[in-house]
Amino acid sequence: MSVDADYLVDRRRIRRKLTFWRVTAFVILVIALIAGLLAVSDYGNLSKRSAHIARLPVNGVILDNRDQLKLIEKIGQSASVKGVIISINSPGGSTTGGETLYNAIRELSKKKPVVAEIRTVGASAGYMIALAADHIVARYNSITGSIGVLFQFGNAAKLMETLGLEMDAVKSAPLKAEPDFYSPASEEAKGVLKDLVMDSFDWFVALVAERRNLPPGEARRLADGRIYSGHAANQNGLIDEIGGEDAAIAWLTEKKGVEADLPVLDWTLADDQNNLPLSVKMSQAIGFGIANGLFEQVGEAKRLISPALTLDGLVSVWQAPGAEQEKSLRRGGGQ
C-alpha cells in the first residue's frame, strides 16, 4: 500500500511540473507573438526616428483628403526628415483637392526642402501639385501638362422620354440647380458654368506663371489643355530637369545640403496607422479580412469604372482611362 501511495504522490508531482511548464511555455509563446507583432508594426516608425529623406507618394485620382494633409504636417514636424520627395503618379482630380494639397506642400517647403518627381504621369491637378515643390524632375517620356479645368454634366432627357418618365421642379430662380440631368442645359446655365471654369482656370494659369517664373502670356499659351512629354515640358520651362528619383536626391544633396547616402523612406497613410494600439490593429485586420471576403466581387466590378468619372464639380484631370495605372503602361511598353 505504501508503494502505491508513493507512486501516486510522484505522479501528482510530475503532473504539477508538466502543468507548470505547459503554462510557462504558453505564456512565453504569447509574449513572443505580441513582441513580434509590435516589432513588425513599429519597424517603420523606429526607422523613421533616424535621419532620412521622406518620400510622399501621390497616386491615382486626387481628392480632398484630410488624413493626407495631417500626414504632411507630421513630415514637417519630424526632426528626422531632412528632405522630401513628392513622388507623383496621377492624372489629376478635383480642383479643390489639388489646391489643398498644393497649399499643404507649400507650407511643408517652408520647413523642409521639397522636390517633385513626376513618374509615369503627373497631369492637370497632378502637375498642380508638382508646382508646389522647389524643383521638378520628370522622365523624358513622362506625361505632364494638361493645364486646365473642366466641369462635366450629363443629360438623360432622351432616355427618360424613351422610358416614359417625366420630372419637374419648382425653383427660387431659373439658374438654381442648373444644369440638371433631365432637361437640356440653357445657354444661360452654360454661361454660368463657363464663368466658373474660367475663374478657376485663370487661378491655375497664374499659379503656373508664378511658380515657373513665366510671363503670364507664355503661361497661358502653354495652358491650352494639351499634354507634354517630360522632354517637351523641360523645353518649355514647365519642369526643371529630366530624371527620376536619383536626380531628385542629387538636387537635395547638391543644392540643399542634405547629407548624401541618407535612406529614402515612404510616408504613407497605411504606415501612419502603425501608431494605433495593437488591439485596434488586430480588430482592423479582422474587419478588413471579412470585408474583403464579402465585397471581393463588388471590388472587381468597381475597378471597371474610371475614378475620374466619379468626380463631382470642378475637376482638373487628364482623362486617359487607367493613366494612373503604371503597371498596365509597363505591360504596354511604357516606362
N, C-alpha and C positions, 0 to 999 in steps of 0.2 A: 504493500500500500504506500509506503514511504517513497518507493521508486516512482510510482505513478504520480504522486504529489509533486516530487521534484521535477518530473517530466513536464507536468502541466505548468509549473512555475516558469520553467525555462521557455516553454512555448509562448507564454504570455509576454515574457521579456523580449523575446525575438520579435513577436508581433508588434510590441510598442516601438521597438527600434525601427522596424520596417515602416510603420506608420509615420514615425518622426522624419525619416529620411525621404519618404514619399512627399510628405507635406513640404519639407525643406526644398526638395528638387522642384516641386511645383511653383513655390514662391520665387525661387531663383529664375525659373523659366519665365514667369510673368514679368519679373523685374527686367530681365534681359530683353524681352519683347518690347516692353514700354521704352526702355533706353534706346533700343534700335529704332523704334518709330520716331522718337524725339530727335535722335541723331540725324535720321534721314530728312525729317521735316524741317529741321533748323539748320541743315548744312548750308543752304543758300544764304541764310541770314548771317551765319558765322563768317562765311567767306566775304560777305559784303562789309564786314567790320574793318577789313584792311583796305589799303589804298587801291583803287581800281577806276576804270573808265566804265560808265554806265551806258548800256545800250537800251534805248527805249523803242521797241517795235511799234510801228503804226501800220497795221494790216487791215485790208478789207475796207468796207464802206465806213466812212467817218460819221459818227453821230455825237451828240452832246452827252458825254459820259463823265459823270461826276466822280466816279471811282478812279478813272484815269487822271483826272485833274488832281485828286488827292495824292495819287502816286507821284506825279510830277513835283508836288510840293515836298514830298518826302525826299526825293532825289536832291532837291535844292537844299534841304536841311541837313543832309548827310555829309559829315566832315570827311568821310572815306571816299566820296565821289570827287575825282579830280578833273573830270571832263565828261561830256555827254555826247553820244552819237544817236541822233534821231534816225532810226532805220525805217524807211518808208517803202511800202509796197501797197499802194492804194489808188483806185481810180477816182477818188473823191468821195463826196457825200453831201450832207446837209450844209448849207452855208453857215448857219449858226454854230454847228458842230465844228467846222473848220475855224471859225472866228474865235470860239472859246479856247480851242486847243492852241491856236496861234498866240493868243494873249498869254496863255499859261507858259508857253515855251519862251516867249519874250521875257517874262518875269524870271524864268529859270536862267536865262542868259545873263542876267544881272549878277547871278551868284556863281555860275559855272560857265566855262567856255563850251559852246554848243556848235556842233557841226551836223549837217543833214546829209544822209546818204540815200539817194533815190536808187532803188534796186530795179525790179522789172518795170514797175510803173509808179509814177508819182504825179498824177494829173489833177487838174481842177482844184478841189479842196486839198488834195494830196500835195500839190505844188504850193498852195497857200501856206501849208504847214512848214514846208521847206523854207519858205521866205523868212520864217521866224528865227532861223539859225544864223550864226555869224559867218558860215561858209557852207556852200552846197557842192556836193560831188555827185556824179551820176556816171553810169557806164555809157560807153559810146552808143549802144543801141537801147538804152533805157527809154521809156516813153514818158514824156512830161509835157508841160504846157496845158492846153485845153483851158485857157484862162477865160472864164465866162460864167454866166449864171442862167438858169432856166427855171420856169415854173410850168409844171405839167398838169394837165387835167384831161379827163376822158369824157366821152359823151355817149350815153346809151339810149338816146331818144328813138332811133330806128329799131333797136332791139325791143324796147318797151312797146313800140307801136305794133311790131310783129306779134308780140305776146298778148296784145290787147290790154296793156296796163297804162294807166294814166296817173300822173302825180301833179299836184298843185300846191301852192304855198301863198300865205299872206305875209307880206314883208313891210317893215317900217320904212324902207326906202328901196328903190329899184336895184341898187348895187349890193344890197345885203345878201350875203351867201352866194355871190356870183364869182365865177360861173358855177353852175350846178351840173349834175350828171344826166339830167333828164330833159334838158332843152338846149338848143343851140346857144352858144355864148354871143351876147350882143357886142357890137363894136365898142360900145362904151365900156363894157366889162373888160374886154381885151385891152383897151387903152389904159385902164387902171392897173392891170397886171403888167403891162409894158412899163409903166412908170415905176412900179415896184422893182421889176427886174433891173431896169437901167440904174436905179438908185444904188442897188447892191453892186451892180457891175462897175459903176464909177468908183465905188469904195475899193473894190478889188484892184482895179487898174491903178489907183493912187497908191495902193499898197505895193504893187509891183514897181512902180516908178521910184518910190521912196527907198525900198529895201534893196533894189538892184541899181540904184543910182542912175536911172534912165530919164531922159527928157519925157515929160508927160505924153507928147505926141508919139514918140517912139514906143513907149509902153502900150499905148492904145493900138498902135499898128500891129504889135505882136499879139495883142489880146483879141484876135478875131475868132477865137474858138478852136483853132487848129491845134493838133498835137505836134510835138517836136521830138526828134531823137535827142539823146544826150549830147551828141556831137553838134547838132543844129542849135540846141539850147545854149551850148557853150559859145558857139559862134555869135549868137545874138545877145549874149550877156545875161541870159536867164539863170545860168549856173556858173560856178567858178572854175570847175576842174573836172576832167574826165578821170574816173577811177572808181574803186569800190571802197570797202571798209579800210583797207590798208592806206589808201590816200587820205581818208578821214582821220585815221590815227596819226599819220605823218604830219598833218596840219596841226593837230592838237599838240604834238611834241615840238615841232619846229617853230610854230607861230605863237603858241600859248604857253610854252614851257612845261607842259605836262610831262612827267617823268616817263622815259622810254621803258618799254617792256612791262608796263602795267597790264594786268589781266583785264579783259573786256567781259563784263557780266551783264546778263539780261535782267532788266527790271520790268516785270510783267505783273498784271493783276493776279494771275494764278499764284506767283511766288509770294505776293503780298499776303495771301491767305495763310501763309505759314505762321503768321503772328497769332492765329487763333488758338485757343486751348485745344489740347489733344482730344477731349471728349467731343468738342464741336466738329473737329476734323473727321473723326470716326463717324459721327452722325451724318455729316455731309456725304461722306463716301458711300454709306449705305443708301442714303436717299438718292444720290446720283445713279447708283447701280440699278435701283428699282426703276427710276425714271427712264434711264437709257433702255432698259428692257421693255418697258411699256410703250415707249414712243419711238422706237428704232425705225419702224416703217414710216411714221409721220415725218421723221427727220429726213429720210431718203426722198420723200416727196417734196419737202420744203426746199431741198437743195436744187430742185429743178427750176425754182423761181429766183431770178437775179435779185439780190438785196437792193440794187439800185432802183428797182421798180416799186419797192415798198416805201420809199421816202415820201414824206409829205412836205408841202410848202416849197420855199426857195431851195434849190439844190445847185451845187457846183460839182458835177460828176461827169467823167468821160464814160459813156455808156457802151463800152465794148463788152459783150457778155463774157463773164468769167475772167476779165482782165486782171483781177487781183489774184487769180489762182496761178501762182508762179509755177507749180509743178506741171500743170497742163501745158503751159507755154514751153517748158523744158522738153516735154514729150514731143511738142511740135517743132522742135529745132531752135527754140529761143535760147535765152541765157541759161 
